Amino acid sequence: MTGLALVVTHHLRPGHEDAFDDLAARTLESITTLEPGTLVYAVHTVPGKPLERVFYELYVDRAAFEAHEAYPHLRAFLAERLAHIESVDVTFLDLQSLKGPGSFGA
């Protein structure tokens, strides 16, 4: 099984929650439409931590992730998010097993 995943935690500036959420929603529309190699792109809020947003991303493989990083909509998101965040933490994951709809990488 192939697959590359990551967890990205955005620590927002106070008062920027709505603007960041709007930016993430607009970006997700383009990801959904244009990125067949992006299997999951989930944006989460964290109970009790209103200034955190956690993204879970799952790609078919490293090439799909690299393609994701090169899309203009993602480049625009990365530039625009700087106005809304204090910091970001990224953890890369190697997929070991999966329970989900369909299959990939076979």
N, C-alpha and C positions, 0 to 999 in steps of 0.2 A: 504494500500500500504506500502510495506517495501522498504528499500533502504537506503544506506549510501553514502554520497558524501563528497568530500573535495576539497578545493582549496589550492594549494601549490605554493607559490611564492619563486622562487630561485633568489637570488641576486648574480650575477656572479662576479668573479674577472676579471678585465680588461685583455683582451687578451685570455680569456678562452672560448669565445663564441663557436667557432667551435668544440673544444674538448668536451664541455658539450653537444652540440647539437648531436654530433656523439654518445656519451654515451646514451643519451635519446633515440635516434633512435634505437640503438641496443637493449636496454631494451624493448622498445615498441614491437619489433618483438617477443620477448619471451612472453610478456604479451598477445599479440594477439593469439599466438599459444597455450599457456598453461593454460590460466586463463578464464574458462567459466563464472565465477562469476563476472568478471570485465566487466561491460556493456559499459563504456566509459572511455577512458584514452586519453585525448587530451592535447597536448603540444602547448602552444601559445607563440608567441613573443608579446611584448608590443610596439606599435608605440611610437617613441620618447624616449624609454627607452631600449637601446640596451643591457644593462646588466641585464635585467629581463626576466625570463621565468616563465610562469604561467601554472601549470598543473591543469586540471579539471578532477576529477576521480569520477566515479559512480559505485557502487557495488550493487549487488542484496541485500545484507544484511551485517551485521557486521561480520558474519562468513566468507563471501567471502573476505572482507577486511583483516581479520586476516590471511586467507590463502595467500593472495597477499603478505603480509608483510613477510611471512615465506619462500617464494620461493627463491631458490639460486640466480636467476637472479636479484631479487629485492635487496637481501642482498648485492650482488656485486655492484649494482648501488649506494646504500646508502653509501657504503664505498668509492667507487671511486669518487663520486661527491664531497667529501670533498676537493679534490685538486682544484676544479673549482669554489667553491662558497664562498662568504663572510658570507652569512646568509640565513636563510630560515624562512618563515612564513607559518603556517598551520592553516587553518580554517575548522573545521568539520561542516557538514550540515546534517540535517535530511530532507529527501525527503518528501515534502508535496503533490506535484502533478507533473505530467509529460506529456509532449506531445512528443512522439517519436515513432519510429517504434516498433511494437510488444508490448508485455506486459510482466511483470514479477511480481513475488511475490504474485500471485493470488492463 
